[in-house]
Amino acid sequence: MPEDVRLYTFECGTLECHVESFEIALANTGSVLLTVDAAYTMDHWNEKALQGFLASAVDSVRSVRKLHRIAERSGSTVVTGHDPEAWPSFKQAPEHDD
């Protein structure tokens, strides 16, 4: 894996499994944390709601809190996995090719 990409693995609250999130360092944008399924929406990220289906609320909350620490450390822009309301606020290709 390139040194400007970090992979984090968490116990997921959605299935009896683990889920990966990625922190990517972009030249112009800076650090971006892709939470994938570890934080579905900004409401999930902000601990206002949990995703609809989960195996463990405790694991889900712990994973989001770990991601918060990562984002705070790196000053990352956070992109949650399934939030159509947040998507328009992000720079998107091809206009913003980093």
C-alpha positions as CSV (number, residue, x, y, z in Angstrom):
1,M,0.0,0.0,0.0
2,P,1.4,3.5,-0.8
3,E,2.7,5.4,2.1
4,D,0.2,8.2,1.6
5,V,-2.7,5.7,2.2
6,R,-3.4,4.2,5.6
7,L,-5.8,1.3,6.1
8,Y,-7.7,0.9,9.4
9,T,-9.7,-2.2,10.3
10,F,-12.5,-2.1,12.9
11,E,-15.1,-4.5,14.3
12,C,-18.2,-3.5,12.6
13,G,-21.6,-3.1,14.2
14,T,-23.4,-4.1,11.0
15,L,-22.2,-7.7,10.6
16,E,-20.2,-10.3,12.4
17,C,-17.1,-9.1,10.6
18,H,-14.6,-6.3,10.3
19,V,-14.8,-3.2,8.2
20,E,-12.0,-1.1,6.7
21,S,-11.7,2.6,6.6
22,F,-9.0,4.5,4.7
23,E,-7.0,7.7,5.4
24,I,-5.6,9.2,2.2
25,A,-3.1,12.1,2.0
26,L,-3.9,14.1,-1.2
27,A,-1.4,16.7,-2.5
28,N,-3.9,19.6,-2.7
29,T,-6.7,18.6,-0.4
30,G,-4.8,17.2,2.5
31,S,-5.9,14.2,4.5
32,V,-9.3,12.5,3.7
33,L,-10.8,9.8,6.0
34,L,-13.1,7.5,4.1
35,T,-15.1,5.8,6.8
36,V,-16.8,3.3,4.4
37,D,-19.2,1.3,6.5
38,A,-17.7,2.2,9.9
39,A,-19.8,5.4,9.8
40,Y,-22.7,5.4,7.4
41,T,-23.8,9.0,7.6
42,M,-22.9,12.2,9.3
43,D,-25.6,11.5,11.9
44,H,-23.9,8.2,12.7
45,W,-20.5,10.1,12.7
46,N,-21.9,12.7,15.2
47,E,-23.5,9.9,17.4
48,K,-27.0,11.1,16.7
49,A,-28.0,7.8,15.1
50,L,-26.8,4.3,14.4
51,Q,-27.2,2.5,11.1
52,G,-30.4,0.5,10.5
53,F,-28.9,-3.0,10.8
54,L,-26.1,-3.9,13.2
55,A,-24.9,-6.8,15.2
56,S,-23.3,-4.7,18.0
57,A,-24.1,-1.1,18.9
58,V,-21.1,-1.1,21.3
59,D,-18.7,-2.1,18.5
60,S,-20.2,0.4,16.2
61,V,-19.8,3.3,18.7
62,R,-16.3,2.2,19.5
63,S,-15.3,2.2,15.9
64,V,-16.7,5.7,15.3
65,R,-14.9,7.0,18.3
66,K,-11.6,5.5,17.1
67,L,-12.1,7.2,13.7
68,H,-12.8,10.5,15.5
69,R,-9.3,10.2,17.1
70,I,-7.7,9.5,13.8
71,A,-9.5,12.4,12.1
72,E,-8.6,14.8,14.9
73,R,-4.9,13.7,14.8
74,S,-4.6,14.2,11.0
75,G,-7.1,17.0,10.5
76,S,-8.9,14.9,8.0
77,T,-11.9,15.7,5.9
78,V,-14.4,13.0,6.8
79,V,-16.3,11.2,4.1
80,T,-19.0,8.8,5.5
81,G,-20.0,5.7,3.5
82,H,-23.6,6.3,2.7
83,D,-24.7,9.9,3.2
84,P,-26.4,11.3,0.0
85,E,-27.0,14.6,1.8
86,A,-23.3,15.1,2.5
87,W,-22.0,14.0,-0.9
88,P,-22.7,17.4,-2.7
89,S,-20.4,19.2,-0.2
90,F,-17.3,17.3,-1.3
91,K,-15.1,18.2,-4.2
92,Q,-15.7,15.8,-7.1
93,A,-13.9,14.8,-10.3
94,P,-13.4,15.8,-13.0
95,E,-13.5,19.4,-11.9
96,H,-11.5,18.8,-8.7
97,D,-8.9,16.2,-9.7
98,D,-6.3,16.3,-6.9
